[in-house]
């Protein structure tokens, strides 16, 4: 039993943060998007686009910050497709998202060959964001929590800041109120003269920006190359994190941390060999944890009323 | 109602004849060259491992035998049968299925297309029940693993002084993609190799469950490093790129797999456990060209066929003690002569993981 407790150390927390950061970023974007009434299952694709763009620009310019910026912008641009399809063309949200995921996989694979001349993996970027790790003075001296939360790499800090930012945005700003209202009662919004379409476009683009950033984390911060399909289902886990986090930024963050923890923990369990179980069971553990978390927590949270519903101004005006 | 029916019948008729007319000339087009093709696994081309190795074999056949070649990449498991069948449909004389996971798909396609030959890399077929146009191509990965295990087992204990990256913990690590037979053969061989020179060593394996997720490979490697491992053997396809990068970041060594992976991180990858997919692919294509292809059986390539082994040490050549190299060479000749039989499963190797 003593061995079991030695598994819980600072390394486990580090691992948790590394594994949860991309999920956190995508999940907080999903929160904003769904709060505005648009279901977004395209995070997987948006992350892939971000991951590829980050590597491509970091590779040709030699500067990872340009890669990061390009990834965020590319995520935003790609998400416009989802916004246009669901808001302007009134397409089913799930259909549009699914199509975009497939499109992103094909597109990144194609561009990979165009840009680097061979499929599968890109060339490594000359400088990755991992080299910009820095410790926040004083705060990083706090035992346990200090080194984990305050001696990190840029995108991890950004994810912390974005959680705070989006929480304030949703509950403390007028635009945040509009976002929430267009997911709850879009008609009311339209009657007071605020464009639901515009607010929803904004929300979808925000999810594109954060997902692009999540992709950049995977490719140029946690690694230094792009590999085909490297997001590995994290976009969908992010969707689950958003739902089990009760459609709030902080909830999404906590749920993402939980999933990251489940994954980090299963590697530790495998290595420690305390349980004589088939490896497949360990590999399944994070996903089982996800199902339990969603099933257990989702009943207590309520989705935005108008999420996934089409909104037409003409129709409502009759 | 009747009118609609009539019109739709006429429409169907036009469509049907139209298709026939358009399809006809293509069906009769004669092909001068023999076409050989591959359907890759999900990892696909660019895995710097066996998919690429197989493709290199095809390119060699194109250059040397004048074959026409074609590649289709699988994006998901449900693509296997359509891809294999589609290639046979296109007139491919020989279709390669790359990867253990395509075992069922190759049998299904072979039954439907008896005119084409099918060869499955890493696929073990049952000679009694399999169609006669299917060939299984397998490798003795455990032999490569065994040799890599000897290198790792000696370095992690007796020769820790040769590099500051090694430590005194006497722990080695392995990161696996999926726990499938070819991976298990590497694993069992590696363990047996380590045990043959360093019986006290702790060998820890972590299964990531995927072949295409770098981030997972990296986390697994970090955990192994934390447990004290100083050399990590990756058997995980693209996931393994994360293993090599993780080892580099933690300042420990890695051992590559399938092809020489030293170029990925020259300071980190001491050697790679290889399997010569390219050469065996070429040999099978050649047998089709010469008309000597014989299906309904399995071919096994190992040290005796020059298809397994470990890569050159590159930058470590001057660092690795001569005694280690001698041990490896001794093992090679012992395996070839049959003096050593390398275990191919965890049970045979006595590896309790």
Interface residues (C-beta under 8 A of the other chain):
Chain A: X11 X15 X18 X19 X22 X105 X112 X118 X119 X120 X121 X130 X218 X222 X223 X224 X225 X227 X228 X229 X230 X232 X263 X264 X267 X268 X270 X271 X272 X273 X279 X280 X282 X283
Chain B: X43 X44 X45 X46 X47 X48 X52 X73 X75 X173 X176 X179 X204 X205 X206 X207 X208 X209 X210 X212 X213 X214 X215 X216 X218 X219 X220 X222 X223 X224 X226 X227 X238 X241 X242 X245 X249 X353
